[in-house]
Amino acid sequence: MKIYGTHLCSECDKAEIKLKELGIEYEYINFTDSISLLKEFTKFRDDHNEFDHIKGTGKIGIPCFVFENDEIIFDLEKAIEKAKKK
């Protein structure tokens, strides 16, 4: 599982702490680390209609959990449930 997020977001930090506590493996992409990662996230966000409902709210859509089958989940508990089923 990949997580798009930033350490400037308390929800992203909470998600990372919870996943570590549960021993769930993930790749964390902190898109505020560099312009290239920010571009990667904005392209990903623009290319996936799962973000459409978020764009109109003024929110970013993070933390964003992306699974190997390209399923995108925005809810931490749902992401944990899916990760545990593997």
C-alpha positions in Angstrom: 0.0 0.0 0.0 1.1 3.5 -0.8 0.1 6.5 1.2 0.1 10.0 -0.2 0.3 12.5 2.6 2.4 15.2 4.3 3.7 15.6 7.8 2.1 19.0 7.8 -1.3 17.1 8.2 -2.2 15.8 11.6 -4.5 13.1 10.1 -1.6 11.8 7.9 0.6 11.6 11.0 -2.1 9.8 13.0 -2.5 7.3 10.1 1.2 6.6 9.9 1.4 6.0 13.7 -1.6 3.7 13.6 -0.2 1.6 10.7 3.2 1.3 12.4 1.5 0.2 15.7 -0.4 -2.5 13.7 2.7 -3.6 11.8 1.1 -2.9 8.4 3.6 -2.3 5.7 3.3 0.8 3.5 5.2 3.2 1.3 4.7 6.8 2.5 5.0 9.5 -0.1 5.4 12.8 1.7 4.6 15.1 -1.2 5.8 18.2 0.6 9.4 16.9 0.6 10.0 18.1 -3.0 8.4 19.7 -6.0 8.7 16.5 -8.0 6.7 14.6 -5.4 4.1 17.4 -5.2 3.8 17.2 -9.0 3.4 13.4 -8.8 0.6 13.7 -6.2 -1.3 16.5 -8.1 -1.1 14.5 -11.4 -2.3 11.4 -9.5 -5.2 13.5 -8.0 -6.1 15.0 -11.4 -6.0 11.6 -13.1 -8.4 9.8 -10.7 -12.0 10.5 -10.5 -12.1 9.2 -6.9 -11.0 12.7 -5.9 -13.8 14.5 -7.7 -16.0 14.7 -4.6 -13.1 16.1 -2.6 -12.1 18.8 -5.0 -15.2 20.8 -4.5 -14.8 20.8 -0.7 -11.5 22.7 -0.6 -9.8 19.7 0.9 -6.7 17.9 -0.6 -7.7 14.3 -0.3 -5.1 13.1 2.2 -4.2 10.8 3.6 -4.8 8.8 0.5 -4.3 5.0 0.6 -3.5 3.4 -2.7 -3.5 -0.4 -3.0 -1.8 -2.7 -5.5 -5.1 -3.1 -7.5 -5.3 0.7 -7.8 -8.1 0.9 -5.3 -8.1 4.3 -3.6 -9.3 4.7 0.0 -9.5 7.9 2.0 -10.6 6.4 5.3 -7.9 5.0 7.7 -10.1 2.3 9.2 -11.2 1.0 5.8 -7.6 1.0 4.6 -6.5 -0.9 7.7 -9.3 -3.5 7.1 -8.3 -3.9 3.5 -4.6 -4.2 4.4 -5.3 -6.9 7.0 -7.1 -9.0 4.5 -4.0 -9.5 2.5 
